[in-house]
Amino acid sequence: MKDMNERAKTLSEVAERVALWNEFRADSFQDNVARAVNDARESWRDDDGSLPRRGADPMFDALLGLVDMADASPTAVRDACAEALRAAEVRTAR
């Protein structure tokens, strides 16, 4: 299991990547976001292989928010990326 700082770094990296893709949306945008989020969420698996439930971890919720918003407007995706970056920043600021 990764520690919280590693998870925050993973979340930041995915949010930055999605934000960049959002600026220059390709036809594969939604698939790329889903793949990036699915890969990153593995960092949240506990020793039993379980993922946190929604509402239990703000960073995990922010990560899932990226894929939730992938089919929304570019503005909504931008806002989801900003929220994810804020969630990661809050964690690393502690």
C-alpha positions as CSV (number, residue, x, y, z in Angstrom):
1,M,0.0,0.0,0.0
2,K,1.3,3.4,-0.9
3,D,1.5,6.2,1.6
4,M,-0.6,9.3,1.5
5,N,2.1,11.5,0.0
6,E,2.6,9.0,-2.9
7,R,-1.1,9.0,-3.4
8,A,-1.2,12.8,-3.5
9,K,1.6,12.8,-6.1
10,T,-0.2,10.2,-8.2
11,L,-3.4,12.3,-8.0
12,S,-1.6,15.5,-9.0
13,E,0.1,13.8,-11.9
14,V,-3.2,12.4,-13.3
15,A,-5.0,15.7,-12.8
16,E,-2.3,17.6,-14.6
17,R,-2.3,15.0,-17.5
18,V,-6.1,15.2,-17.8
19,A,-6.0,19.0,-17.7
20,L,-3.5,19.0,-20.6
21,W,-5.6,16.5,-22.6
22,N,-8.7,18.6,-21.9
23,E,-7.0,21.6,-23.6
24,F,-6.5,19.6,-26.8
25,R,-9.3,17.1,-26.7
26,A,-8.9,14.1,-29.1
27,D,-11.5,11.6,-29.9
28,S,-9.9,9.2,-27.4
29,F,-10.1,11.8,-24.5
30,Q,-12.7,9.9,-22.4
31,D,-10.9,6.6,-22.9
32,N,-7.5,8.1,-22.0
33,V,-9.0,9.6,-18.8
34,A,-10.6,6.3,-17.8
35,R,-7.4,4.4,-18.4
36,A,-5.3,7.0,-16.4
37,V,-7.8,7.0,-13.5
38,N,-8.0,3.2,-13.5
39,D,-4.3,2.8,-13.4
40,A,-3.9,5.4,-10.7
41,R,-6.7,4.0,-8.4
42,E,-4.5,1.0,-7.9
43,S,-2.5,3.2,-5.5
44,W,-5.5,3.3,-3.2
45,R,-5.9,-0.5,-2.8
46,D,-5.3,-1.7,0.7
47,D,-3.5,-4.9,1.7
48,D,-6.8,-6.9,1.1
49,G,-7.1,-5.5,-2.4
50,S,-10.1,-3.3,-1.5
51,L,-10.6,0.3,-2.7
52,P,-12.0,3.0,-0.4
53,R,-15.7,3.6,-0.6
54,R,-16.9,7.0,-1.9
55,G,-16.7,9.6,0.8
56,A,-14.0,7.8,2.8
57,D,-11.0,9.5,1.1
58,P,-11.2,13.0,-0.5
59,M,-8.3,12.3,-2.7
60,F,-9.8,9.1,-4.1
61,D,-13.1,10.9,-4.6
62,A,-11.3,13.6,-6.5
63,L,-9.6,11.0,-8.7
64,L,-12.9,9.3,-9.5
65,G,-14.3,12.8,-10.2
66,L,-12.0,13.1,-13.1
67,V,-13.5,10.1,-14.9
68,D,-17.0,11.1,-13.8
69,M,-16.5,14.4,-15.6
70,A,-14.7,13.1,-18.7
71,D,-17.8,13.3,-20.9
72,A,-18.8,16.8,-19.5
73,S,-17.8,20.2,-20.9
74,P,-14.2,21.3,-21.0
75,T,-15.0,23.7,-18.2
76,A,-16.4,20.9,-16.0
77,V,-13.3,18.8,-16.6
78,R,-11.1,21.8,-15.8
79,D,-12.9,22.3,-12.5
80,A,-12.6,18.6,-11.7
81,C,-8.9,18.8,-12.3
82,A,-8.6,21.9,-10.1
83,E,-10.5,20.1,-7.4
84,A,-8.2,17.1,-7.6
85,L,-5.1,19.3,-7.4
86,R,-6.6,21.1,-4.4
87,A,-7.3,17.7,-2.7
88,A,-3.7,16.6,-3.4
89,E,-2.3,19.9,-2.2
90,V,-4.2,19.8,1.1
91,R,-2.8,16.3,1.7
92,T,0.8,17.3,1.1
93,A,0.5,20.5,3.1
94,R,-0.2,18.5,6.3
